[in-house]
Amino acid sequence: MKSKYKLRHPKERYYQVCFAHIPGKWTSTGTHSMKEAVLWAEHRLEADLKHNTRRECPTLSSFSKDFFTEADPQGWRHRMDKRNKSFEHTFYQQNQARLNNYILPRFGNYLLSSLNDIMIEDWFIDLISYRDSSPLADNTKNKILICLRTILQEAVRQRYISENTANKVKLINARYNARKPFTDIELFKMFPKDEKELLYIWGNRSWAVYFLIMRDTGFRPGEAAALSSECYNIELKGLYTERSIDFSTREIKERIKTTGKGKNYKVGLLTNQTVIQLNKLLLEKQYDPESLFLRVNNRPIIPDVANKHLKLSLKRADVDRKERTQYSLRHSFETDLAGRVENSLLLELMAHTNFRKEYDHRTPHDILKQLQPVREILEKRS
């Protein structure tokens, strides 16, 4: 087909057009008029091929500068919002940081059309921290590559390049450095039954309740920090929440971390020790139903503040921190329940849709001990 399109007028049907850039597909023009059909085809052709008229291919830097900021010169964020794929502002902040700290220093001066999969892979697999030149975690490297893929895919959409060469580079089979849980003995020392000792270790009742809830429920820090008395079912001694605290803004997000990927709510049951302390806290503070009952200096708790407090409390409890954070309580929670309850119940409590092995820290001895009831079944079969 030498022309950019051709027309035909089937009997008792509108004029149809077949474009050279969409071979074999005939599209109705919605008119019986030859003149109007040509005008329709010309307008459609202009709309389809307007990006093919670009004269120069930009560098990666000029194309992607501020790509993930609110300014967003390429309009990518706006289109994500329109597709109901809006992300937390921290997602944009982190990706802009990856762009600024890793991608642009290496490829910023390259024309988009000059990037190839070999140079990207050679750079990607040997990525090191821009701060101290230490090796980056596998998952961190993967996120940087995905960031580059996102940018180049937009360049493909705008017809600057014909293919996304970053898509040819495979992600690393990530190995996670699992957080270590606290042992039963350590948890006993951290949460003594004597109330006076408990409050001494944690400093006050608010902090004690915050960490007790994380111990009992496996809630993520942001989920525990966003709790109000409306989330608390005193009769069933349990908690239910669909929100969390944004660690960077301290604002309430009407969602938990797994929304879109897993369950959009989190539930947890409380021990008698936690119920007693929580009831006393609510009685002392006289919160209204919608107020957060876990606050520090009247501000929502964020992980940095909580981890600093945890460090001090572990010293008082004579527990070696060993680089563990409050998130280690979540790992302790799953490790303790794994093998003791049905997987479906465990997934419900963790708000996961699939079993995550990095949360299971049981030893072979632990697993064999839990399986001992099976021996009775085996003995009956012999």
C-alpha positions as CSV (number, residue, x, y, z in Angstrom):
1,M,0.0,0.0,0.0
2,K,1.8,3.1,-1.3
3,S,-0.7,5.7,0.1
4,K,-1.2,6.3,3.8
5,Y,-4.7,4.9,3.6
6,K,-7.3,3.7,1.2
7,L,-11.1,4.0,1.1
8,R,-13.9,1.7,0.1
9,H,-17.7,2.1,0.1
10,P,-19.5,-1.2,0.6
11,K,-23.1,-1.4,-0.6
12,E,-25.6,0.0,2.0
13,R,-22.7,0.7,4.4
14,Y,-20.6,3.7,5.4
15,Y,-17.3,4.5,3.8
16,Q,-14.5,2.5,5.4
17,V,-10.8,3.3,5.6
18,C,-7.7,1.0,5.9
19,F,-4.6,2.7,7.1
20,A,-1.1,1.7,6.1
21,H,0.0,1.7,9.7
22,I,-2.8,-0.6,10.6
23,P,-2.7,-3.1,7.7
24,G,-5.7,-5.3,7.1
25,K,-8.1,-3.5,9.4
26,W,-11.0,-1.6,7.9
27,T,-12.7,1.1,10.1
28,S,-16.0,2.7,9.5
29,T,-15.9,6.5,8.9
30,G,-19.6,6.9,9.9
31,T,-20.5,8.7,6.7
32,H,-21.7,8.1,3.1
33,S,-20.0,11.2,1.9
34,M,-16.7,10.8,0.1
35,K,-15.5,14.2,1.2
36,E,-16.4,13.7,4.8
37,A,-14.8,10.2,4.8
38,V,-11.5,11.7,3.5
39,L,-11.6,14.4,6.2
40,W,-12.3,11.8,8.9
41,A,-9.4,9.7,7.6
42,E,-7.1,12.6,7.6
43,H,-8.0,13.6,11.1
44,R,-7.6,10.1,12.4
45,L,-4.2,9.7,10.6
46,E,-3.0,12.9,12.2
47,A,-4.0,11.8,15.6
48,D,-2.5,8.4,15.2
49,L,0.8,9.5,13.8
50,K,1.4,12.8,15.4
51,H,4.3,11.5,17.5
52,N,6.0,10.0,14.5
53,T,6.8,13.5,13.2
54,R,9.4,14.2,16.0
55,R,12.6,15.4,14.5
56,E,15.1,14.7,17.3
57,C,15.4,12.0,19.9
58,P,16.0,13.5,23.3
59,T,18.5,12.4,25.9
60,L,17.2,10.4,28.8
61,S,17.8,13.3,31.1
62,S,15.9,15.8,29.1
63,F,13.0,13.4,28.7
64,S,12.7,12.0,32.2
65,K,13.7,14.9,34.5
66,D,11.1,15.3,37.2
67,F,9.2,12.3,35.7
68,F,7.8,11.2,39.1
69,T,7.3,14.6,40.6
70,E,4.1,16.5,40.8
71,A,5.1,18.5,37.7
72,D,5.4,15.3,35.7
73,P,6.2,16.8,32.3
74,Q,5.2,13.6,30.5
75,G,1.8,13.3,32.1
76,W,2.4,9.7,33.3
77,R,1.1,10.3,36.8
78,H,-2.0,11.9,35.4
79,R,-2.7,8.9,33.2
80,M,-2.2,6.5,36.1
81,D,-4.8,8.4,38.1
82,K,-7.2,8.2,35.2
83,R,-6.7,4.5,35.1
84,N,-7.4,4.2,38.9
85,K,-3.8,3.2,39.4
86,S,-2.8,6.1,41.6
87,F,0.0,5.4,44.0
88,E,1.0,6.7,47.4
89,H,3.2,9.9,47.2
90,T,6.0,7.9,48.7
91,F,6.0,5.7,45.6
92,Y,6.7,8.7,43.5
93,Q,9.3,10.1,45.9
94,Q,11.2,6.8,46.0
95,N,11.2,6.4,42.2
96,Q,12.3,10.0,41.6
97,A,15.1,9.3,44.0
98,R,16.1,6.1,42.1
99,L,16.0,8.2,38.9
100,N,18.2,11.0,40.3
101,N,20.6,8.8,42.2
102,Y,21.2,5.8,39.9
103,I,19.7,6.1,36.5
104,L,20.5,9.7,35.4
105,P,24.1,9.7,36.7
106,R,24.8,6.7,34.4
107,F,22.5,7.2,31.4
108,G,21.3,10.8,31.6
109,N,23.4,12.1,28.7
110,Y,22.5,9.1,26.4
111,L,20.0,9.6,23.6
112,L,16.9,7.4,24.3
113,S,17.5,5.6,21.0
114,S,21.1,4.7,22.0
115,L,20.2,2.7,25.1
116,N,20.5,-1.1,24.7
117,D,19.9,-4.1,26.9
118,I,23.5,-5.1,27.2
119,M,24.7,-1.8,28.6
120,I,21.6,-1.7,30.9
121,E,22.2,-5.2,32.2
122,D,26.0,-4.6,32.8
123,W,25.1,-1.6,34.9
124,F,22.1,-3.2,36.6
125,I,23.7,-6.3,38.0
126,D,26.7,-4.5,39.5
127,L,24.7,-1.6,41.1
128,I,26.2,-0.2,44.3
129,S,24.9,2.3,46.8
130,Y,25.4,5.9,45.8
131,R,25.9,6.8,49.5
132,D,28.7,4.4,50.5
133,S,29.4,2.2,47.5
134,S,28.2,-0.9,49.4
135,P,26.4,-3.6,47.4
136,L,22.7,-3.0,46.9
137,A,20.1,-5.6,47.9
138,D,18.6,-7.6,45.0
139,N,15.2,-6.2,45.5
140,T,16.5,-2.7,45.5
141,K,18.3,-3.3,42.2
142,N,15.0,-4.7,40.8
143,K,13.1,-1.6,41.8
144,I,15.7,0.6,40.0
145,L,15.3,-1.4,36.8
146,I,11.5,-1.3,37.0
147,C,11.8,2.5,37.4
148,L,13.9,2.6,34.2
149,R,11.4,0.3,32.4
150,T,8.5,2.7,33.3
151,I,10.3,5.7,31.8
152,L,11.4,3.9,28.6
153,Q,7.8,2.6,28.2
154,E,6.6,6.1,28.1
155,A,9.2,7.0,25.5
156,V,7.9,4.1,23.4
157,R,4.3,5.4,23.8
158,Q,5.5,8.8,22.6
159,R,7.2,7.2,19.6
160,Y,10.7,8.4,20.5
161,I,11.9,4.8,20.5
162,S,10.4,1.6,19.0
163,E,11.1,-0.8,21.9
164,N,11.7,-0.8,25.6
165,T,15.2,-2.2,25.8
166,A,15.0,-2.4,29.6
167,N,12.3,-5.0,29.3
168,K,14.9,-7.3,27.8
169,V,16.9,-7.3,31.0
170,K,15.6,-9.9,33.5
171,L,15.0,-9.1,37.1
172,I,17.3,-10.7,39.7
173,N,15.9,-13.7,41.6
174,A,15.8,-11.7,44.8
175,R,17.2,-13.1,48.0
176,Y,15.7,-11.5,51.0
177,N,17.5,-10.8,54.3
178,A,14.8,-12.0,56.5
179,R,14.2,-10.0,59.7
180,K,15.0,-12.1,62.8
181,P,12.1,-12.7,65.3
182,F,12.3,-12.3,69.0
183,T,12.5,-15.6,71.0
184,D,9.9,-16.7,73.6
185,I,12.3,-15.9,76.4
186,E,13.0,-12.4,75.0
187,L,9.3,-11.7,74.6
188,F,8.7,-12.8,78.2
189,K,11.4,-10.3,79.3
190,M,10.0,-7.5,77.1
191,F,6.4,-8.0,78.3
192,P,6.4,-9.0,82.0
193,K,3.1,-9.9,83.6
194,D,3.8,-7.4,86.4
195,E,2.2,-4.1,85.3
196,K,4.8,-2.0,87.2
197,E,7.7,-3.7,85.4
198,L,5.9,-3.5,82.1
199,L,5.4,0.2,82.3
200,Y,9.0,0.7,83.5
201,I,10.3,-1.1,80.4
202,W,8.0,0.8,77.9
203,G,8.0,4.1,79.6
204,N,4.2,4.6,79.7
205,R,1.0,2.8,79.0
206,S,0.6,4.2,75.4
207,W,3.9,2.7,74.3
208,A,3.2,-0.5,76.2
209,V,-0.1,-0.9,74.4
210,Y,1.4,-0.1,71.0
211,F,4.0,-2.8,71.3
212,L,1.6,-5.3,73.0
213,I,-0.8,-4.9,70.0
214,M,2.0,-5.6,67.6
215,R,3.1,-8.6,69.6
216,D,-0.4,-10.1,69.7
217,T,-1.6,-9.3,66.2
218,G,1.4,-9.0,63.8
219,F,0.0,-5.7,62.7
220,R,2.4,-3.5,60.6
221,P,3.6,-0.4,62.4
222,G,1.4,1.9,60.4
223,E,-1.7,-0.2,61.0
224,A,-1.2,-0.3,64.8
225,A,-0.5,3.5,64.8
226,A,-3.8,4.2,63.0
227,L,-6.1,2.4,65.5
228,S,-9.0,4.1,67.2
229,S,-11.5,2.9,69.7
230,E,-13.9,2.2,66.7
231,C,-11.4,-0.5,65.7
232,Y,-11.7,-2.2,69.0
233,N,-14.3,-4.9,69.8
234,I,-14.1,-5.2,73.5
235,E,-16.6,-8.2,73.6
236,L,-14.6,-10.3,71.2
237,K,-11.2,-8.9,72.4
238,G,-10.2,-8.1,68.9
239,L,-9.2,-5.3,66.4
240,Y,-10.3,-4.6,62.9
241,T,-8.8,-1.9,60.7
242,E,-8.8,-0.8,57.0
243,R,-6.3,2.1,57.4
244,S,-2.8,3.0,58.4
245,I,-0.5,5.9,59.0
246,D,1.8,7.3,56.3
247,F,5.2,7.2,57.8
248,S,6.4,10.3,55.9
249,T,3.4,12.6,56.5
250,R,1.9,11.1,59.6
251,E,-1.5,11.4,57.8
252,I,-4.1,8.6,57.9
253,K,-4.4,6.5,54.8
254,E,-7.7,4.8,54.2
255,R,-6.0,1.6,53.2
256,I,-3.5,-0.9,54.5
257,K,-0.3,-1.9,52.7
258,T,-1.8,-5.0,50.9
259,T,-4.7,-3.1,49.4
260,G,-4.8,-4.1,45.7
261,K,-2.6,-7.1,46.2
262,G,-4.1,-8.8,49.2
263,K,-6.8,-8.3,51.8
264,N,-7.9,-4.7,52.3
265,Y,-8.4,-5.1,56.0
266,K,-6.5,-6.4,59.0
267,V,-7.8,-8.3,62.0
268,G,-6.2,-9.4,65.2
269,L,-7.0,-11.0,68.6
270,L,-5.7,-9.6,71.8
271,T,-4.4,-11.4,74.9
272,N,-5.8,-10.7,78.3
273,Q,-2.7,-8.7,79.2
274,T,-3.2,-6.4,76.2
275,V,-6.9,-6.1,76.8
276,I,-6.3,-5.0,80.4
277,Q,-3.7,-2.4,79.4
278,L,-5.8,-1.1,76.4
279,N,-8.9,-0.7,78.6
280,K,-7.0,1.2,81.2
281,L,-5.5,3.5,78.4
282,L,-8.9,4.2,76.9
283,L,-10.3,5.0,80.4
284,E,-7.4,7.3,81.3
285,K,-7.4,9.2,78.0
286,Q,-11.2,9.4,77.4
287,Y,-10.7,9.4,73.7
288,D,-13.7,10.0,71.4
289,P,-14.4,7.0,69.1
290,E,-12.6,8.4,66.1
291,S,-9.4,9.6,67.8
292,L,-6.2,7.6,67.5
293,F,-5.4,6.1,70.9
294,L,-1.7,5.6,70.2
295,R,0.0,9.0,70.1
296,V,3.4,10.5,71.1
297,N,3.3,14.2,72.0
298,N,-0.2,14.2,70.4
299,R,1.2,13.0,67.1
300,P,0.7,9.7,65.3
301,I,3.5,7.2,65.8
302,I,5.9,6.6,62.9
303,P,8.5,3.8,62.6
304,D,11.6,5.9,63.1
305,V,10.3,7.2,66.5
306,A,9.0,3.7,67.5
307,N,12.3,2.0,66.7
308,K,14.2,4.5,68.8
309,H,11.9,3.8,71.7
310,L,12.2,0.1,71.1
311,K,15.9,0.3,71.4
312,L,15.7,2.0,74.8
313,S,13.0,-0.4,76.0
314,L,15.1,-3.4,75.1
315,K,18.0,-2.1,77.1
316,R,15.6,-1.8,80.1
317,A,14.4,-5.4,79.5
318,D,18.0,-6.7,79.1
319,V,17.4,-7.9,75.6
320,D,20.0,-7.7,72.9
321,R,18.5,-5.8,70.0
322,K,20.7,-7.5,67.3
323,E,19.6,-5.0,64.7
324,R,16.0,-6.0,65.1
325,T,13.2,-3.5,64.7
326,Q,9.5,-3.4,65.7
327,Y,8.8,-5.2,62.4
328,S,10.5,-8.3,64.0
329,L,7.4,-8.6,66.2
330,R,5.4,-9.3,63.0
331,H,7.9,-12.1,62.2
332,S,7.7,-13.4,65.7
333,F,3.9,-13.5,65.4
334,E,3.8,-15.6,62.2
335,T,6.7,-17.9,63.3
336,D,4.8,-18.7,66.5
337,L,1.5,-19.5,64.7
338,A,2.9,-21.3,61.7
339,G,2.1,-25.0,61.9
340,R,-0.2,-24.4,64.9
341,V,-3.2,-23.0,63.0
342,E,-4.6,-23.7,59.6
343,N,-2.8,-21.8,56.8
344,S,-6.1,-20.1,55.9
345,L,-6.3,-18.6,59.4
346,L,-2.7,-17.6,59.4
347,L,-3.2,-15.8,56.0
348,E,-6.2,-14.1,57.4
349,L,-4.3,-12.8,60.4
350,M,-1.4,-11.6,58.3
351,A,-3.7,-10.1,55.6
352,H,-1.7,-12.1,53.1
353,T,-3.1,-14.0,50.1
354,N,-0.2,-16.4,49.8
355,F,2.2,-18.0,52.3
356,R,5.4,-15.9,52.7
357,K,8.3,-18.1,53.7
358,E,10.5,-15.1,54.7
359,Y,8.1,-14.7,57.8
360,D,8.5,-18.3,58.9
361,H,11.6,-18.8,61.1
362,R,10.9,-22.2,62.5
363,T,13.8,-24.6,62.9
364,P,13.7,-28.2,61.7
365,H,13.3,-29.2,65.4
366,D,10.3,-26.8,65.7
367,I,8.6,-28.3,62.6
368,L,9.2,-31.9,63.7
369,K,7.9,-31.2,67.2
370,Q,4.7,-29.7,65.7
371,L,4.2,-32.8,63.5
372,Q,4.3,-35.2,66.4
373,P,0.5,-35.7,66.4
374,V,0.9,-37.2,62.9
375,R,2.8,-40.1,64.5
376,E,-0.3,-41.3,66.1
377,I,-2.0,-41.6,62.7
378,L,1.1,-43.3,61.3
379,E,1.1,-45.8,64.1
380,K,-2.5,-46.8,63.5
381,R,-1.6,-47.4,59.8
382,S,1.2,-49.8,60.7
